[in-house]
Amino acid sequence: MVRERRARKIMGKTIYKIMAGDLWSEALRLGKSTGAAIDRRDGFIHFSTAAQAEETARLHFAGQHGLLLVAFEAADFGADLKWEASRGGDLFPHLYAVLDPARAKWAVPLPWNGGSHGFPEGWRDDLGKSP
């Protein structure tokens, strides 16, 4: 019963991967990605929810240029996506599989603006279209 409620809760939820542009280009070229070095080291691909993405960018990507914000439908990953406690006890989506870039809903630049990354207007109001 609890598992069913949890499964219903993530259906339709958009999750986000902050990714270097060159890694995304390589993923598109190869048709797959094992993620960044930290993903490979940890054994899963790190994602964030809309509530977590800006803090993830601030903590792990500050000052980095050439990044993309890539959106995915959580339900598309099925049982390979696990929700696990991480920063502050929040549940973060972790993918225990190779990432298929064809599953992306959209990918947009995430420019560094000198003090923070510029998330695109409307990115949290995901309606399945590019923001």
SVG drawing of the C-alpha trace seen along z (x, -y; Angstrom):
<svg xmlns="http://www.w3.org/2000/svg" viewBox="-2 -38 37 40">
<polyline fill="none" stroke="black" stroke-width="0.4" points="0.0,0.0 2.8,-2.5 4.8,-1.4 1.7,-2.0 1.2,-5.5 4.9,-6.3 4.8,-5.0 1.7,-7.1 3.4,-10.2 6.4,-10.0 4.4,-9.2 4.4,-12.4 7.2,-13.9 10.0,-15.7 13.5,-15.2 16.6,-17.0 20.2,-16.3 22.8,-19.1 25.3,-18.0 28.3,-19.4 27.5,-20.2 30.3,-18.1 29.0,-15.0 25.5,-15.6 26.8,-15.9 28.7,-12.6 25.6,-11.0 23.6,-12.1 26.3,-10.8 26.6,-7.4 23.0,-7.0 23.9,-6.5 25.7,-7.9 27.1,-6.6 27.1,-10.2 29.9,-12.3 32.9,-11.0 31.0,-11.4 28.1,-9.3 30.5,-6.6 32.3,-6.7 29.0,-6.5 27.6,-3.7 24.5,-5.7 23.5,-8.8 22.5,-11.7 19.3,-13.6 17.5,-16.4 13.9,-17.3 12.7,-20.9 12.9,-21.7 16.6,-20.5 18.1,-21.5 19.1,-25.1 20.8,-24.1 22.6,-21.2 23.8,-23.8 25.0,-26.1 26.8,-23.4 28.3,-21.2 28.6,-23.4 29.4,-26.9 31.5,-28.8 31.2,-26.1 30.4,-27.2 28.9,-25.1 26.3,-23.3 22.9,-22.1 19.7,-21.5 18.2,-18.3 14.6,-17.2 13.4,-13.6 10.1,-12.0 10.9,-10.0 8.4,-7.2 10.2,-6.5 13.1,-4.9 10.9,-2.4 12.6,-0.3 16.0,-1.5 15.3,-4.9 15.6,-4.8 14.7,-7.6 17.4,-7.7 18.2,-10.0 21.0,-12.4 21.6,-16.1 19.7,-17.0 17.8,-13.8 15.9,-14.7 15.0,-11.9 17.0,-12.3 16.4,-10.4 19.3,-8.1 19.4,-6.1 21.0,-2.7 21.2,-2.1 22.8,-3.7 21.1,-6.9 19.4,-6.9 19.4,-10.6 16.5,-9.9 14.3,-9.9 15.0,-13.6 12.0,-15.9 14.3,-18.9 17.8,-20.2 18.5,-23.9 21.7,-25.9 22.4,-26.7 24.6,-29.7 26.9,-30.9 26.0,-34.5 28.9,-35.3 27.2,-34.5 24.8,-31.7 23.4,-29.7 20.6,-31.2 17.8,-28.7 15.4,-29.4 12.1,-31.0 9.3,-28.5 11.5,-25.5 9.6,-24.4 6.2,-24.7 7.1,-21.8 4.3,-21.0 6.3,-18.7 7.6,-21.5 11.0,-23.2 10.9,-26.2"/>
</svg>
